[in-house]
């Protein structure tokens, strides 16, 4: 007996899949005040976003689930402690929905790297699920969900250049920034946020959370010069805990294309601003040859294409 094959499935029968970049976040400066009685450190930071990052995909499903893949996905929990699943459940609860979705996280950014990976992944999931499931929840309510997920949650939701104050939840746009050719460099070591903040406290923790006057900047050289007069208060404690971050900063800072180099967030990822995209590519290629054990990517910083 010969079995007759049916017609191939129609594209309309395939589950709808949508995807979004979950971009790397970079702190151009990060001013941190002493710890308060509530256990939090007030801060002021200018955050920008790269045109590279993780990717989050989602499709309708009966249940909510998460699968993790990609070069940095090994060992990451896909359980209820994952920030993407926490974001998804919080969103469905806020929207009063019992719908499900199959979420895939393609983890392309290093872990514990100071580039907001988990918060950016969660932000991408919030944006995707609202669109995919046609949830009746406005931008303000969506941001309220993101704020509850952590200090970077609200900023990473929209992936636009923003100045963050308070615990990171008070957001305002900067006066103006040009697109910034840059290279992201991670020396292959984790730098967990908690120990870095504790080291900052142990070293005196006497920074401030003063927001500097932010000029309207029109070119990358002026931007590099301006941020050179500011600080990342977590850089010194992170380097103390992990000297390889300091060595990476030294190596990158000596390269001819590097206009300015600093660590982002609590580390270990560093960034270097360059005068042009061509300079950024040349710097990234040289650093990759010199240190193949490092994670190195050329990019542009500003508003991410999400």
NUFIPA-198181 format. One record per residue: residue number from 1; residue in one letter; x, z, y of N, C-alpha, C in turn. Coordinates in steps of 0.2 Angstrom, whole numbers. Each point is the difference from the previous one (the first is absolute). Example, Ala and Ser with C-alpha at 12.3 -4.5 7.8 and 13.67 -1.06 7.14 Angstrom:
REM residues 2
REC   pos   code    n.c1    n.c3    n.c2   ca.c1   ca.c3   ca.c2    c.c1    c.c3    c.c2
REC     1      A      66      39     -28      -4       0       6       4       0       6
REC     2      S      -2      -4       5       4       1       6      -4       3       5
END
This chain:
REM residues 306
REC   pos   code    n.c1    n.c3    n.c2   ca.c1   ca.c3   ca.c2    c.c1    c.c3    c.c2
REC     1      X       4       0      -6      -4       0       6       4       0       6
REC     2      X      -1      -4       5       3       0       6      -3       4       5
REC     3      X       3       4       4      -3       4       5       1      -4       7
REC     4      X      -6      -1       3       0      -3       6       2       5       6
REC     5      X       5      -2       4       2       4       5      -5      -1       6
REC     6      X      -2       5       4      -4       0       5       4      -3       6
REC     7      X      -3      -1       6       3      -2       6       5       5       3
REC     8      X       5      -2       3       5       5       3      -4       5       5
REC     9      X       2       6       1      -4       4       5       1      -3       7
REC    10      X      -6       1       3       0      -3       7       4       5       5
REC    11      X       3      -2       5       3       4       4      -4       5       3
REC    12      X      -7      -1       1      -5       5       3      -1       5      -5
REC    13      X       2      -1      -7      -1       6      -4       6       5      -1
REC    14      X       6      -3       3       6       5       0      -2       5       5
REC    15      X       3       6      -1      -1       6       5       4      -2       6
REC    16      X      -3       2       6       3      -1       6       6       5       1
REC    17      X       6      -3       1       6       4       1       2      -1       8
REC    18      X       1       5       3       3       0       7       7       4       0
REC    19      X       4      -2       5       7       3       0       2       2       7
REC    20      X       4       4       1       3       2       7       7       2      -1
REC    21      X       4      -1       5       6       3       1       0       7       2
REC    22      X       4       4      -3       0       7       2       7       1       3
REC    23      X       1      -1       6       6      -1       3       5       6       1
REC    24      X       6      -1       0       5       6       1      -1       2       7
REC    25      X       0       6       1       0       4       7       7       2       2
REC    26      X       1      -1       6       7       2       3      -1       4       6
REC    27      X       3       6       0       0       4       6       6      -2       5
REC    28      X      -2      -3       5       6      -2       5       3       6       3
REC    29      X      -4       5       1       2       7       2      -4       5      -3
REC    30      X       2       6      -1      -4       5      -3       2       7       2
REC    31      X      -4       3       5       2       6       3      -4       6      -3
REC    32      X       3       5      -3      -3       5      -4       1       7       3
REC    33      X      -6       3       1       1       7       3       0       5      -5
REC    34      X       2       6       1       0       6      -5      -6       1      -3
REC    35      X       0       2      -6      -6       1      -5      -4       5       4
REC    36      X      -7      -1      -1      -5       4       3      -2       5      -5
REC    37      X      -4       5       2      -3       5      -4      -4      -3      -6
REC    38      X      -3      -6       2      -4      -3      -5       4      -4      -5
REC    39      X       6       0       0       5      -3      -4       1      -7       1
REC    40      X      -2      -3       6       1      -7       2       5       0       5
REC    41      X       3      -6       1       5      -1       5      -3      -6       5
REC    42      X      -2       2       6      -2      -5       5       5      -5       1
REC    43      X      -2      -6       1       5      -6       0      -2      -5       6
REC    44      X       4      -4       1      -1      -6       4       4      -6      -3
REC    45      X      -3      -5      -1       3      -6      -3      -3      -6       1
REC    46      X       5      -5       1      -3      -7       1       1      -4      -6
REC    47      X      -5      -2      -3       0      -3      -7      -2      -7       1
REC    48      X       4      -4      -4      -1      -7       0       0      -2      -8
REC    49      X      -3      -6      -1      -1      -2      -7       4      -7      -1
REC    50      X       2      -1      -7       4      -5      -2      -5      -6      -3
REC    51      X       3      -6       0      -4      -5      -3       1      -1      -8
REC    52      X       3       6      -2       1       1      -8      -2       6      -2
REC    53      X      -2       1      -6      -2       6      -3      -3       0      -7
REC    54      X      -4       5      -2      -3      -1      -6      -6      -4       1
REC    55      X      -3      -2      -6      -7      -4       0      -5       4      -4
REC    56      X      -6       0       3      -6       3      -3      -5      -5      -2
REC    57      X      -2       0      -6      -6      -5      -2      -6       4      -2
REC    58      X      -6      -3       1      -6       4      -3      -5      -5      -2
REC    59      X      -4       2      -5      -5      -5      -3      -6       5      -2
REC    60      X      -6      -2       1      -6       4      -2       1       2      -8
REC    61      X      -3       6      -1       0       2      -7      -5       6      -1
REC    62      X      -1       1      -6      -5       6      -1       3       6       2
REC    63      X       6       1      -1       3       7       1       6      -1       5
REC    64      X       2       5       3       6       0       4       6       1      -4
REC    65      X       5      -4       1       6       0      -4       6      -2       4
REC    66      X       6       2      -2       6      -2       3       5      -2      -5
REC    67      X       4      -6       1       5      -2      -4       6      -1       5
REC    68      X       6       2      -2       6       0       4       5      -5      -3
REC    69      X       3      -5       3       5      -4      -2       5      -1       5
REC    70      X       5      -4      -1       5      -2       5       6       4      -1
REC    71      X       6      -2       4       6       2      -2       1       8       1
REC    72      X      -4       3       4       1       7       1      -7       4      -2
REC    73      X      -3      -3      -5      -6       3      -3       1       4      -5
REC    74      X       6       0      -4       1       4      -6       0       7       2
REC    75      X      -3       4      -4       0       7       1      -5       3       5
REC    76      X      -3      -5       4      -5       3       4      -7       1      -3
REC    77      X      -3       6       2      -6       1      -4      -6      -4       3
REC    78      X      -4      -2      -4      -6      -4       2      -6       4      -1
REC    79      X       1       7       0      -6       5      -1      -3       2       6
REC    80      X      -3       5       0      -4       3       5       4       2       6
REC    81      X       6       2      -1       5       2       5       3      -6       4
REC    82      X      -1      -6      -2       2      -6       4      -4      -1       6
REC    83      X       4      -1       6      -4       0       6      -4      -6       1
REC    84      X       1      -5      -4      -5      -6       0      -6       2      -3
REC    85      X       0       3      -5      -7       3      -4      -3       5       5
REC    86      X       4       4       2      -3       5       5      -4      -3       6
REC    87      X       4      -5       3      -3      -3       5      -7      -4      -2
REC    88      X       0      -3      -6      -5      -4      -2      -6       5      -1
REC    89      X       1       6      -3      -6       4      -2      -2       3       7
REC    90      X       4       2       4      -2       3       7      -4      -5       3
REC    91      X       1      -7       0      -3      -5       4      -7      -1      -4
REC    92      X      -1       0      -6      -6      -1      -3      -5       6       1
REC    93      X       3       6       0      -4       6       2      -2       0       7
REC    94      X       4      -2       4      -2      -1       7      -5      -5       1
REC    95      X       0      -5      -3      -5      -6       0      -6       2      -4
REC    96      X       0       5      -4      -6       1      -5      -1      -5      -5
REC    97      X       6      -3      -2      -1      -5      -5       3       2      -7
REC    98      X      -3      -3      -5       2       1      -7       3      -6      -3
REC    99      X       2      -5       4       3      -6      -3       7       2      -2
REC   100      X       2      -5      -4       7       0      -3       4      -5       2
REC   101      X       7       0      -2       4      -5       2       6       0      -4
REC   102      X       3      -5      -2       7       0      -4       5      -2       6
REC   103      X       5       5       1       5       0       5       6      -1      -4
REC   104      X       4      -5       3       7      -1      -2       5       1       5
REC   105      X       5       5      -1       5       1       5       7      -3      -2
REC   106      X       2      -5       4       6      -4      -2       6       4       5
REC   107      X       3       5      -4       5       4       4       7      -3       1
REC   108      X       1      -3       6       6      -4       2       4       4       5
REC   109      X      -2       6       3       4       4       4       3       6      -4
REC   110      X       6       2       2       3       6      -4      -5       6       1
REC   111      X       1       5      -4      -4       6       0       4       6       4
REC   112      X      -4       4       3       3       5       4       5      -2       5
REC   113      X      -2      -6       4       5      -4       4      -1       1       7
REC   114      X      -5       4       3      -1       0       7      -3      -6       3
REC   115      X      -3      -4      -4      -4      -6       3      -7       0      -1
REC   116      X      -3       6      -1      -7       1      -1      -3      -4      -6
REC   117      X       3      -1      -5      -3      -4      -6      -6       3      -2
REC   118      X      -1       6      -2      -6       3      -3      -6      -1       5
REC   119      X       2       2       7      -6       0       5      -2      -7       1
REC   120      X       5      -5       0      -1      -7       1      -4      -3      -5
REC   121      X       1       2      -7      -4      -2      -5      -7       2       0
REC   122      X      -1       7       2      -6       2       1      -4      -3       5
REC   123      X       3      -2       6      -3      -3       5      -2      -7      -2
REC   124      X       4      -4      -4      -2      -6      -2      -6       0      -5
REC   125      X       0       5      -4      -6       1      -5      -6       2       4
REC   126      X       0       4       6      -6       1       4      -3      -6       3
REC   127      X       5      -4       3      -2      -7       3      -4      -4      -5
REC   128      X       4      -1      -6      -3      -4      -5      -6       2      -3
REC   129      X      -1       6      -2      -6       2      -3      -6       0       5
REC   130      X       1       1       6      -6      -1       5      -2      -7       0
REC   131      X       5      -5       0      -2      -7       0      -3      -2      -7
REC   132      X       3       2      -5      -2      -2      -7      -7       2      -2
REC   133      X      -1       6       2      -6       3      -2      -6       1       5
REC   134      X       2      -4       6      -5       0       5      -2       7       2
REC   135      X       4       5       1      -2       7       1      -2       0       8
REC   136      X      -5       4       1      -3       1       6       4       6       3
REC   137      X       6      -1       3       4       5       3       4      -3       6
REC   138      X      -1       3       6       4      -4       5       7       2       1
REC   139      X       3      -2       5       8       1       1       1       7       1
REC   140      X      -4       4       4       1       7       1       0       4      -6
REC   141      X      -5      -2      -4      -1       4      -6       6      -1      -5
REC   142      X       2      -7      -1       5      -2      -4       7       4       2
REC   143      X       1       0       7       6       4       2      -1       7      -2
REC   144      X      -5       3       1      -1       7      -2       2       1      -7
REC   145      X      -2      -4      -5       2       0      -7       8       0       0
REC   146      X       3      -5       3       7      -1       0       4       6       3
REC   147      X      -3       3       5       3       6       3       1       6      -5
REC   148      X      -5       1      -4       0       5      -5       5      -1      -6
REC   149      X       3      -5       0       5      -2      -5       7       2       1
REC   150      X       1       1       6       7       2       2       2      -2       7
REC   151      X       6       2       3       2       0       6       0      -8       3
REC   152      X       2      -4      -5       1      -7       2      -6      -4      -2
REC   153      X      -5       3      -3      -6      -3      -2      -4      -5       5
REC   154      X      -1       3       6      -4      -4       5       4      -6       3
REC   155      X       7       2       1       4      -6       3       1      -5      -5
REC   156      X       0       1      -7       1      -5      -5      -6      -4      -2
REC   157      X      -6       3       2      -6      -3      -1       0      -7       3
REC   158      X       2       0       7      -1      -7       3       7      -4       1
REC   159      X       5       3      -2       7      -3       0       1      -4       6
REC   160      X      -1       4       6       2      -3       6       4       5       4
REC   161      X       5      -3       4       4       5       4      -4       5       3
REC   162      X       3       6       0      -4       6       2       4       6       2
REC   163      X      -1       3       5       3       7       1      -4       5      -3
REC   164      X       3       4      -4      -4       6      -3       2       7       2
REC   165      X      -4       4       1       1       7       3      -4       5      -4
REC   166      X       1       6       2      -3       6      -4       3       0      -7
REC   167      X      -4       0      -5       2       0      -7       1      -8      -2
REC   168      X      -1      -4       4       0      -7      -1      -7      -4       0
REC   169      X      -5       4       2      -7      -2       0      -2      -2       7
REC   170      X       4       1       6      -2      -2       6       4      -6       2
REC   171      X      -4      -6       0       3      -6       0      -1      -4       7
REC   172      X       5      -3       2      -1      -4       6       5      -6       0
REC   173      X      -2      -6       2       4      -6       0       6       0       5
REC   174      X       5      -2      -2       6       0       5      -1      -6       6
REC   175      X       3       1       5      -2      -5       6       2      -7      -2
REC   176      X       5      -1      -4       2      -7      -2       6       0      -4
REC   177      X       0      -4      -5       6      -1      -4       1      -7      -2
REC   178      X       6      -3       0       1      -7      -3       0       1      -8
REC   179      X      -1      -6      -3       2       0      -7       7       2      -1
REC   180      X       2       4      -5       7       3      -1       3      -3      -6
REC   181      X       4      -5       0       4      -1      -6       4       6      -3
REC   182      X       0       1      -6       3       6      -3       2      -1      -7
REC   183      X       4       5      -2       1       1      -7      -1       7      -3
REC   184      X      -3       0      -5      -2       7      -3       5       1      -6
REC   185      X       3       6       0       6       1      -5      -2       7      -3
REC   186      X       0       0      -7      -1       7      -3       6       0      -5
REC   187      X       4       5       0       6       1      -4      -1       2      -7
REC   188      X      -7       0      -2      -1       1      -7      -1       7      -2
REC   189      X      -1       4       5      -1       7      -1      -7       2       3
REC   190      X      -4       5      -4      -6       3       3       2       5       6
REC   191      X      -5       1       4       1       5       5      -7       3       1
REC   192      X      -3       4      -4      -6       3       0      -1       4       7
REC   193      X      -6      -1       3      -2       3       6       1       7       1
REC   194      X      -3       4      -5       0       7       0       7       3       1
REC   195      X       5      -1      -5       6       2       1       4      -1       7
REC   196      X      -2      -6       2       3      -2       7      -2       4       5
REC   197      X      -7       1       1      -2       5       5       2       7      -1
REC   198      X       1       2      -6       3       7      -1       7       0       2
REC   199      X       4      -5      -1       7       0       2       0       0       8
REC   200      X      -5      -4       3      -1       0       7      -1       7       3
REC   201      X      -4       4      -3      -2       7       2       7       4      -1
REC   202      X       3      -1      -6       6       4      -1       6      -1       5
REC   203      X       0      -6       3       5      -2       4      -2       2       8
REC   204      X      -6       4       0      -2       2       7      -6      -3       2
REC   205      X      -2      -6      -2      -6      -3       2      -2       1       7
REC   206      X       5      -2       4      -1       2       8      -2      -7       4
REC   207      X      -2      -5      -4      -2      -6       4      -6       1       4
REC   208      X      -3      -5       3      -6       0       4      -4      -6      -2
REC   209      X      -6       0       2      -5      -5      -2      -2      -4       7
REC   210      X       5       0       4      -2      -3       7       0      -8      -1
REC   211      X      -6      -3       2       0      -7       0       3      -3       6
REC   212      X       5      -4      -1       4      -3       5      -4      -5       4
REC   213      X       2      -2       6      -4      -5       4       2      -7      -4
REC   214      X      -5      -3      -2       1      -6      -3      -1      -6       4
REC   215      X       6      -4       2      -1      -6       4      -3      -6      -3
REC   216      X      -2      -5       3      -2      -6      -2       7      -4      -2
REC   217      X       1      -1      -7       6      -3      -2      -2      -7      -2
REC   218      X       5      -5       2      -2      -7      -1       5      -3      -5
REC   219      X       6       3      -1       5      -3      -5       3       5      -4
REC   220      X       3      -2      -5       3       5      -5       6       4       2
REC   221      X       4      -3       4       6       3       3      -3       6       4
REC   222      X      -4      -1       4      -3       5       5      -3       6      -5
REC   223      X      -4      -2      -5      -3       5      -4       6       4      -4
REC   224      X       5      -3      -2       6       3      -4       3       5       5
REC   225      X       1      -2       6       3       4       5      -4       6       2
REC   226      X      -7      -1       0      -5       6       2       0       5      -6
REC   227      X      -1      -2      -6       0       5      -6       6       3      -1
REC   228      X       6      -3       2       6       3      -1       1       7       4
REC   229      X      -4       1       5       0       6       4      -5       5      -3
REC   230      X      -3      -2      -5      -5       5      -3       2       2      -7
REC   231      X      -4       4      -4       3       3      -6      -5      -1      -6
REC   232      X       3       1      -6      -3       2      -6       2       7      -2
REC   233      X      -4       5       2       2       7      -2       1       1      -7
REC   234      X      -2      -4      -4       0       1      -8       7      -3      -3
REC   235      X       3      -4       4       6      -4      -2       5       5      -2
REC   236      X       2       4       4       6       5      -2      -2       4      -6
REC   237      X      -6       3      -1      -1       4      -6       0      -4      -6
REC   238      X      -3      -7       1       0      -4      -6       7      -2      -2
REC   239      X       4      -1       4       7      -2      -1       4       6      -3
REC   240      X      -2       6       2       3       6      -3      -1       1      -7
REC   241      X      -7      -2      -2      -2       1      -7       3      -6      -4
REC   242      X       0      -6       3       2      -6      -4       5      -4       5
REC   243      X       7       2      -1       5      -4       4       0      -7      -1
REC   244      X      -3      -3      -5       1      -7      -1      -5      -4       6
REC   245      X      -5       4       2      -3      -3       6       4      -1       6
REC   246      X       5       5       1       4       0       6       5      -6      -1
REC   247      X       3      -1      -6       4      -5      -2      -3      -7       2
REC   248      X      -6       0      -2      -3      -7       1      -1      -1       7
REC   249      X      -2       5       4      -1      -1       7       7      -2       3
REC   250      X       6       3      -2       6      -2       3       2      -7      -2
REC   251      X      -1      -2      -6       1      -7      -2      -4      -5       4
REC   252      X      -6       1       0      -5      -5       4       2       0       7
REC   253      X       1       6       3       2       0       7       6      -4       2
REC   254      X       5      -1      -4       6      -4       1      -1      -7       0
REC   255      X      -6      -3      -3      -1      -7      -1      -1      -3       7
REC   256      X       3      -6       1      -1      -4       7      -7      -1       2
REC   257      X      -5      -1      -5      -7      -2       2      -4       6       2
REC   258      X       3       6      -2      -4       6       1       0       3       7
REC   259      X      -6      -1       4       0       2       7      -1       8       0
REC   260      X      -4       2      -5      -1       8       0      -3       1      -7
REC   261      X       3       6      -3      -2       2      -7      -2       7       0
REC   262      X      -5       2      -3      -3       7      -1      -4       1      -6
REC   263      X       0       6      -3      -4       1      -5      -8       0       2
REC   264      X      -4      -2      -5      -7       1       1      -3       6      -3
REC   265      X      -5       3       4      -4       6      -3       5       5      -3
REC   266      X      -1       3      -6       4       5      -3       5      -4      -5
REC   267      X       1      -6       1       5      -4      -4      -3      -1      -7
REC   268      X       4      -4      -4       7      -2       1       1      -7       3
REC   269      X      -6      -3       1       1      -7       3       2       0       7
REC   270      X       5      -4       2       2      -1       7      -2      -7       2
REC   271      X       0      -1       7      -1      -7       2       5      -1       5
REC   272      X       1      -7       1       5      -2       5      -4      -6       4
REC   273      X       0       0       6      -3      -5       4       5      -5       2
REC   274      X      -2      -7       0       5      -5       1      -3      -5       5
REC   275      X       4      -4       3      -2      -4       6      -4      -6      -2
REC   276      X       0      -2      -7      -4      -6      -2      -2       1      -7
REC   277      X      -5      -4      -2      -1       0      -8       6      -3      -4
REC   278      X       4      -4       3       6      -3      -3       5       5      -1
REC   279      X       1       5       5       4       5       0      -2       5      -6
REC   280      X      -6       1       0      -3       5      -5       1      -2      -7
REC   281      X      -1      -7      -1       1      -3      -7       8       1      -2
REC   282      X       4      -2       5       7       0      -1       2       7      -2
REC   283      X      -2       5       4       2       7      -1      -3       2      -7
REC   284      X      -6      -1      -2      -3       1      -6       4      -3      -6
REC   285      X       2      -6       1       4      -3      -6       7       3       0
REC   286      X       3       2       5       7       3       0      -1       7      -4
REC   287      X      -4       4       3      -1       7      -3      -2      -1      -8
REC   288      X      -4      -5      -2      -1       0      -7       6      -2      -4
REC   289      X       4      -4       3       7      -2      -3       4       6      -1
REC   290      X       1       4       6       4       6       0      -2       5      -4
REC   291      X      -7       1       0      -3       6      -4      -6      -2      -4
REC   292      X       1      -3      -6      -5      -3      -4      -5       6      -2
REC   293      X       3       6       0      -4       5      -3      -6       3       6
REC   294      X       1      -3       6      -5       2       5      -6      -5       0
REC   295      X      -5       3       2      -6      -4       2       0      -3       7
REC   296      X       0      -6       1       1      -3       7      -5      -6       1
REC   297      X      -3       1       5      -5      -6       2       0      -1       7
REC   298      X       1      -7       2      -2      -2       7      -7       0       1
REC   299      X      -2       1       6      -7       0       2      -1       0       7
REC   300      X      -6       0       3      -2       1       7      -4       6       0
REC   301      X       1       4       6      -4       6       1      -4      -1       6
REC   302      X      -6       3       0      -5       0       5      -7       1      -3
REC   303      X      -5      -4       1      -6       0      -3       0      -4      -7
REC   304      X      -2       3      -5       1      -3      -7      -6      -5      -1
REC   305      X       1      -5      -4      -5      -5      -1      -4       2      -6
REC   306      X      -5       5       1      -4       2      -5      -7      -3       1
END
